[in-house]
Amino acid sequence: MSPGAARPPGPAPRTDVRDVARLALPAVLSYVLNNAYRINDQYWVQGLGGAAQAALGASAFVLILHFSVVFLAVAGTLSLVARATGAADRELRDATVGQALSIVLAIGAVSALVLPARIPDVAALLGLEGAAAGAMTEYLGTLFLLTALVVAPTVVDAAMVGMGNTLLPMLLMLLALLVNFVLNPVLIYGPEAAELGMPLAGPAGAVAERLGIEGRGMAGAALATGIARAVSSAVGLVLLRTVFGVHFARHLVPDLRRVASIARVGAPMAASIAFFALVYFALLRLVVTPLGDPVVAGLGLGFQVFEGVSFPCFLGISIACASLVGRSLGARDPDAAWRAVRSARRIGLGTGLAMTALFWAAARWLVPAFTDDPAVALETREYVFVLAFSQVFVAYEAVHEKTLVGAGTTRPALWISATGNALRVPLAWCLAGPAGLGSAGVWWAITATTALKATLLTAVVGRGRWIEQALADPDTGAPRAPAADADPRADGGVPVDEAGAGASRGLAE
């Protein structure tokens, strides 16, 4: 233990490479499945034409901006629940989950009331016109009406991961994705799905005809997502109460002190995600959209299909690291926190190199499965080739950023992310225009600024001040030290394999 650190109130989680990998693997699969929503949508809407695919690609950045507000609750939940679990503070754990749910439900209500009417303005802001603008309005206008259903599972997942379980969030995501995959062709095309000539489209059309369901186009894709997430959310809340013993219902009434504790951790990360999305708004408006619809569609396909697989892998590794760091610091064992970071770095490096090779190898044969437009296919392949060089940097950026989340020290991540992302717009403009690189200049600007962010975050984490700040955290939501005879594994400290029938034995610490 580091000099001057308090004696741990309970055992910290194991944090060598194998332990991090066991926790990370289900998290990786969970986030891959989560991003498979977008891949699934891109696959099924291709029958609606290139404008629908361009609209879906541009919509991704609108949804990221919206998710930044939701992440205010998600980041705080993960950090505070992890530290409460390490300190065996059941009251803080339950209160955090309940308050986070109240936050996202409020966000859902406001979103449903305000945002659908503003989507045409957003489409115009991004430079979309005609069919592409109409498709975005149809898709997002419906999805924002269902915001509460879509975002509630994010808090459920963050709470489970904070308690050391990543298997159940993965299974919940798999359930939602299967529901979404079945519903998409039925709700998008109705009986006309049978005419698509795509796998499983025939049975979907027959089901739609038998049930009298008419295709709703892009609105149908949004509706399928909302229904699937509602199923996941309902099951997840039941599991939180019955398997983990979380009494969240009695904490749903907003408590300003608790809300402030969650927001203190989540606000810098929420701002970072929002700034990321706004940068892509600017890129689309000022640089990408003027280059033509094939470039917009290529960005959307590359971002959602290829990075939709790679980034969830890095996110799963980094979220496992955040959970281990938070629980180690809750148990007041900084050495265990450092071991978690070093182990996550090794796994992230190996995964980043593997993704680089995969991007280069898979682009030629995978892109045609998502578009038959030669211009879109060309732009997508170029995007994937250039972004392959960034994958190790993305891995290091994710691991070190989520280390700070686990420790509850998120402000450095904000200024680093904001600086790196802000540089993308002028650099992309210079490389695409004056330097004559066209769309490739945009992709190289993204890669270069990713390398900058990864380098700065690695340096900040290496200084170690996040440990000092976490262990000296004042009463802004930090876990209370348990009584001398407290058992950190009693109901309330609670990995699921201890609290409920061995559902993920070996994953929780």
N, C-alpha and C positions, 0 to 999 in steps of 0.2 A: 504494500500500500504506500502511496505517496506520503512523504513526511507531512505531518500536521493534519492528515485526514482523519475524520472520526472513525471509530471502530464500526464496522458494518453491523446494522441491526439484524441482518439476516443473510443467508447465502446468496451471493450474486450468481447470475446465470453463467454457465460455461461458455467460453467465447473463443475456442480455437477454430481453425478453418472448417473442420468437419461439423462442428456445432452450428456455426454460422450458415454453412451450406444446407444443413437439414432444415433450418428455419427459413432459409431464403428460397429453397426450391418451390414449396407451395406458393409462396408470395410471388415468385416469378410467374408461375403458371396462372395465378389469379390475375395479375396485371396484363399478361398476354391475352387471357380470355376477355378482360375488360376492353382492351383495345380491339379485340376481335369484333366487337359491336360495330366499329367503324369499318373494318374490313368487310364484315358481313353486309353492311349497308351499301358499301361501294360495289360489292359483287351483285347484289340484287337490283340496284337502281340502274345498272347499265342498260337494261331494257327500256328505260325512259329517255336515253340519249345522252350525248356529251354534255349538254347544258346542266343536266341533273348531277352528273359527276363533278363538274366544275363547282356547282353550288354546294355540294356536300363537302368538297375539299375546303372551300372558303368558310363554310359553317363551322369547321373544326376549330378555327381560331376564335370565332365568336363564342363557342362553347367553352374553350379554354379560359377566355376572359370571364365568363360567367362562373366557371368553376373556381376562379381565384377568390370569389366572395365566399363560396362554400368552404374553401380550404382554410378560411379563418377558423372554422370549427374543427376541421379534420386534423390539422397540424397540432392544435392545442390538445385535442383528445388523445392522439397518439403519445405525445410527450408526457402529459400529466397522468394518464392511465398507466403508462410504463413505469414512471417513477413511483406512483402510488402502489403498484404491484410489488416493486422491489422493496418498498418500505412497509408492506402489509397494511396499508391505509385504505380499508374498504370504503369508508365514508367518502373520501376524496374521489375514489374510483367511481362509485355510483353517482355522485353528484356531477362529476365531469361528464359522464355519458348522458345523463338526463338533461343537463344544460346544453350540451352540444346538439342533442336532438331538437330541443326547443329553438335553437338558433337556426338550424337548417329548415325546420318547418316554417319559421317566420320568413326566411329567404324564399322558400317555395311559394308562399302566399303572395308576397310582394311581386315576385317574378311573374306569376300567373296574371296578376292584375295589370301590370305595367308594360311588360316587354313585348307581348305579341303585336301590339299596334305599332311598335317602333322598328320592326324588322325591315320594312321597305327602306327606311332611312339608313339602316345599317348596310343593306345591300348597295345602296347608292354610294355610301361612304367608301365601300370597298371597290367601287368602280364596276360592279356587276350591272348588266342591263338585260332587257328582254327576257328570254326564257330562263336564263340562269338566275336572274333576280327574282322571278316568279317562283322558281323551284326553292330558293332559299327561304322566301317568305312563307311558302306552304309548309316546309319542313320545320323551321325553327318556330314559326307561329304556333304550331301544334305542340311541339316538344316543350316549349316554355309554359304552356297551360298545365303540363304534367310535371313541373319541376319538383314538387315535393316528393313524388314517387321516385323520380330519377336520382335525387341527391341523398335521400335518407340512408340508403345502403352504405354510403361512404363513411358515415359516422359509425355504423355497426361494424364495418370492416376494421376501421382504425382502432376501435375499442378492443376487438379480439386480438389484433396484432400487438397492441400495447400490452396485453396480458400474456403474450408469448405464444399465441396460436395463429398459425397462418394456413392451416389445412382447411378449417371451416370456411373462412372467407373465399378460398379457392373453390370449394364445393358449391357455395352459394352463387359464385360468379358463373360456374359451369351450368348450374340450374337456370340462371337468368339467360345465358347465351343460347341454350337449347330452346327455351321458350321463344326467344327473339328470332332464332333461325327458322323455326316452324311458322311463326306468325308473319314474317316479312313478306314472302311471296303471296300469301293469302290476302293480307291487308293492302299491299301495294298494287297488285294486279287483279285481284278477284278471280273470276273464272278465266280471264284472259291469260293467267299464268300458264295454262296448259299450252299456249301457243309459243312460248319462249324458246323451247328446245334446250332448256338448261336442266341439269340434274335436279330432281325432286320437284321441279316446277309443275309437271303433269299432275301428280297427286295433290299438290296444293291447289291447283285450279279446280280439280274435282271436288275437294272439300269445300272450297268457296262457293261453287255452284250448288252443292247440296244444302249448304247453310244459308244461301241467299246473300252472301257477302259481296258487295261491290268493291272494286279496287279504288283506293284513295290516293294513289300516287305517292308523292313525297310525304304527305300527311300520314299515309299508312305506315311508312317506315318509322316515323316519330311515334305513332300510336303503339307499334309493336315494341319499341324500346320502353315506353312508359309501362305497359302491361308487364313485361318481363321484369323490370326493376321492382314493380309493386310486389310481385311474387317473391322475389329475393328478399325484399325488405321485411315482409311479413314473417317469413321463416326465420330470418336473422334475429328479429326482435324476440321471437319465442325462444330461440337458442340462448340469447343473452340472459334471459330471465331464468330458464330452466337448467341450462348446462353450466353457465358461469355464475349464477346466483346474483346477477346485477339487478338491484332494485331501482331501475331508472325512472319508473312511473311517478314515484313520489318526489322526484326532482325536476319535473317538467315545467313547473312554474318558474319563470325567469328570476334569477338571483343576480343582481348586478355585480356583486363581488366575484361570484363564480364565473360569470360571463367575461368579466375583465381579465381574470386569470387565464381563461382560454384564449381570449383575444390577444393578450400580451405575447403569447408564444406564436399564435397563428398569424397575426397582422403582418409582420415582415414577410413571411412566406406568401401570404395572399397578395401583398403588394408586388412581390417579385413575379408571381405568375401573371398578374394583371399587366404588368409592364411588358412581359414576354409577349402576351397576346397583342398588346397595342403596337409593339414593334412590328409584328407580322401584319397588322392592319396597315401600317405605314409602308411596309415592303410591298404588300399587295397593291396598294393604291398608287404608290409613286414609282415602283420599279417593275413588279411582276406583271400586273394587269396590262400595262402598256405594251408588254412583249407578246401579248396574244393569249387567247383561250387555251391553246395547247400547253403553254407554260404554266398557266394557273392549274389546269387539270393535272399536269405532270407533278407539280408541287404537292397537290392534294393526294395523288396516288402514292408518291414516294414517301410523304410524311405519314400517311395513314397505314399503308400496307407494309412497307419495309421498316420504317422507324416505329410503326405500330407493333412490330415484333421485338426489335432490338431494345428500344427504350424501356418497355415493361420488364425486360430481363434485368436491366441496370436498376430500375426502380425497385424490383423485388429484393435484390441484393441489398440495396441501400436502406429499404424499409426494415429488413431484418436487422441490419446494423443499428438503425435508430431504436428499435425495440430493445436490443441488447444493451446499447449505451444507456438508454433511459432507466432500465431496470438495474443495471450495474451501479449507476449513480444514485438511484433510489436506495439501494443497499449500501451506499457509501463505499464502493470499491472502485476507485479510479483505475487501478491496474487492469481490472476486467474490462472496463470501458476501452482502454487503449488496445487491449488484445482484440476486441471486437472490430475496431477500426482497421488494425493491421490485417486481420483475416479477411475483412470485406474488400480491402484494397487488392489482395492477391486474387480473390475470386473475380473482382471487377476487371482486373487486367486480363486474365485469361478469357473472360467472356467478351471483352472488347475486341481482342484479337480474333476470336472466333467469328464475331459479327462482321468484322472487316472482310474476312475471307468469304463469308456467306453472301454479303452484298455483291462482291465481285462475281461470285459464281452463279448466283440465282437470278440476277437481273434479266438476262436474256430470255430465260424460259418461263419466268413467273409473270412478267409484265403482260404478255399477250392474254393471260387469263382474265385480266381486268379491263382491257380495252382493245378494240380492233381498229382504232384510229392510229395510223402510222406516225402522225405528228405528235400525238400524246405519248405514244410508246417511246419515241425518240427522246422527248424531254424527260420522261420518267427514268429511263435508263441513265441519262447523263446525271440527273439528280442523285441517283443511287450510287453511281460510281464515285462522285466527288464526296458525298457524305460518308462513304466507307472510311475515308481517312480520319474522320472525326470520332469514330466509335470508342476508342480507348479514352479519349478526352471526355466524352459523354459519361462513360462509366466512372471516371474519377470525380467529375463534377457532381454526379448523383450521390456517390458514397459520402463525400465530404459535406455536401449540403445537408443530407439527412442525418449525419452525425451531429450537426448543430441543432437540428430539429429534436433529436432524441435528448439532447442536453437542455433543450429549452432556450438556447442562445442563438436566435435566428437573425439578429440584425446584420451581422457581417454578410450573410448570404444575400440579403437584399441589395446592399450597395454593390457587391461584386456582380450579381446578376444584372442589375440595372445598368451598370457601366458597360459590361460586355454586350448586352443586347442592344443598348443605344447605339453602339458603334456599328451595328450591322447595317443600318439604313444608309449612312453616308458611304460606307465602304462598298456596299452592294451597288449603290448608284454609280460610284466611280469605276468599279470593275466592269459593270454591265454596259455602261455608256462610254465615257471617255477612253477607257482601256480597251473597249471593243470586244469584251468576252461574252456579251449577251447574257443569256440565262445562266451560263456556267459561272459568270462572275458573282451572281447572287449566291450560288451554292458554295463557292469558295469563301465568300464573306462569312457565311454561317459557320463553316468549318474553322476558319481562323479565330473567330470570336469565341467559339466553344473552347478552343485550346487555351485562350487567355483566361476564361472563367475557371477552367479546371486547375490551371497553375495557381491562380490567386487563392482559390478555396483550399487547395492542398497546403499552401503556406500558412493560411489562417488556422486550420485545424492542427498543423504541426506545432504551432506556438503553444497550444494547450490551455489557453485562458478560458476556454469553454468549460473545462473541468472545474477550475477554481470558482467560476461564476455559478455553476450548478450546485456545488457543495455549499456555497455561501448564500444560496437563494433566500431572500427574505420572505415574509409571509404574503406572497402573491400567488399562492396556490401550490407551493412546494409541499411535498408529503411530510406529515408529522412522523417523528421517530416513534416506532411502536414500543409498547411496554417491553420490559426485559424478558418476560416469558412469552411474548407473542410468537405465534407460529406463522411465518410468512407464507406457508402453504395452506393455511386454514381457509375455509370458505370466505373468500374476499381477496385472497392473494393470488391464486387461482388460474393456473393454466387449465385448459379444458381436460387434459388427460387425468388430472387429479380430481376435478369436480364432476366429471360426467362420462363414465363408461369408456374411457380410453380412446376417444375418437381420434386423437392425434398423438398417441404415445410416441415419445422420442422427439417430438418437435418442440414442445414447451420445455422450459428449464425448470 
